[in-house]
């Protein structure tokens, strides 16, 4: 019978780093797939969209610039009041800021996408047409003529509750 030799006290063996790049790329891929991109920031206005029976979905939502119109939520009513306000991205805005906003959105797109851009107005059903007309006039000034009114699907009669 052979004798067993005792191991020498040499410490721990070296860790193999051969699979480290695979692990890093796998984690990167996982977080790229699992991360939800923020479409639009915090809504600072209340928008109860009106109903419509002729609704069409927009195919390329990346080419849409949203303008929200409604009364400020309770958190902002002390500062901004209860009159209808315009929200562009994450901030309240004046009607005069709509044109520069659309031009900035257009500048961020590629040249072949610029003619396909749509401006979508998401307005509360109780907002008067005066502010909507002012927004449309500002959009005309910057030649943003593709305007969409966001609605929810349903009968128009259900809108009059």
N, C-alpha and C positions, 0 to 999 in steps of 0.2 A: 504494500500500500504506500501510496505517495503521501508525502507530508503537505499539509496546507500551509501556504505562506501567508503571513499576516500583511494586510495592506498598510502601505506607508501613509502617514498623516500628511498628505500633500494638499489638502484644501478641496474646494469644489471644482468640478470640471467646467470648462468654458461654455457659455451659452451660444448656441448656433444662431447666427443672424441671417441665415440664408432665406428664411421665409418672411422676414420682416417687411420687405417691400410689398409682398402679396397681401399681408395683413393691413398695411397702411392703405393700399388702394381699395381693398374690400371695405374698409371703414369709410373712406372717402365716397365711394359709390353708394353705400348705404345712406349716408347723410344727404347726399345729393337727391336721392329718390325720396327719402322720408321727409325732407324739409318742405313745408308749405310756404310758398312765397306770398307775401302780403299783397293783395290786389289793391286795396285802397285802405287808407288809414282809418283812424277812429272817426265815426260819424258824429258830428257835433250838432246836426240838425235832425229833427224828426221828419221822416218821409213816409207817409202812407200813400203809396202809389195808387192812382186811379185804375179802374178795370177797363178792359177793352176786349172786344170779341174778335178783332182782326189783329192777331199778334204774330210777329215774325221774329225768330231768334237771329241774333248777330253771330256770324260764323267766326270771325277773327276778333276776339275780344281784346287782343293786344293793340289793336289799332283804334281803340275807343278811348276818348277823354271824357271823364264824367264831371258834370256840374250838378251839385246837390243844392236844392232850394227848399227851405222849410223853416219852421220855428226852431230856435235853439233848444237843445235838451235842457232839463232842469238845472244841470250843473253850470251852464253858461248863461242862464236867464238873468241872474243878478247883474252880470256885466253887460250883456248885449240886449236885454229886454226880450219881449215875446213877438216882436214884429218879424216877418219872414226875412231870412238872411241867406246869403250865397256862401257855399263852402266849396273851395277849390283845393284839392288834395287834402291836407290836414289843417287848413286854416280858413277862417272867415275872410271873405273878400268883398270888395265893392264891385259894382257893375263895371266900372272902368278897368278893373283888373282882369276881366274875362278875356279880352283881346290878347294882352301879353301872355296870359296863361296858355291859350291855344297856340300862339306862335312858338312858345317854349316847348310845348308838347310836339309840335310839328318839327321843330329843329332837332329833336332827339331821335327822330325816325330816319330810316334810310330814304334816299331819293325816290326809289320805286314804290315805297309804301305811302308817301305823302299824299298822293291823290286818293288813296283808299281810306284815309282817316275819317272817322265819324265823331261828332260831338254829341254826347248823350246827356239830355237834361232829365235828371231824376228829381221831379218836383212833387211836393205834397199836394194831395188833391184839393186842399182848402186854400192854397196859395192863389192870389189874384193874378190875372193875366198881365197886369202892368209890369211886374218884375220880369216875367217871362219874355214879354215884348222887348224890354230893355236889353235883356241878354241876347235875344235874336238880332237886334240892331248892332250890338257889339260884334257878334259873330260875322255879320255881313261885312263890317268894316275891315276885317282881317281875311275875308274871302273863305270863311269856313262855312260852306253852304250845305254840307251833309249833316243835317241835324236829326237826331232821333229822340223821341219822347219815350222814356221807359214806363211801362205799365205792367200790371199783373194780368194774367189771363182770367177772364170771367165775363159775364154779361154786363152790359152797360147799365141795365136796370139795377143790378146789385150795388152799383156805385152810389146810388142815391139814398143810402140808409140814413 
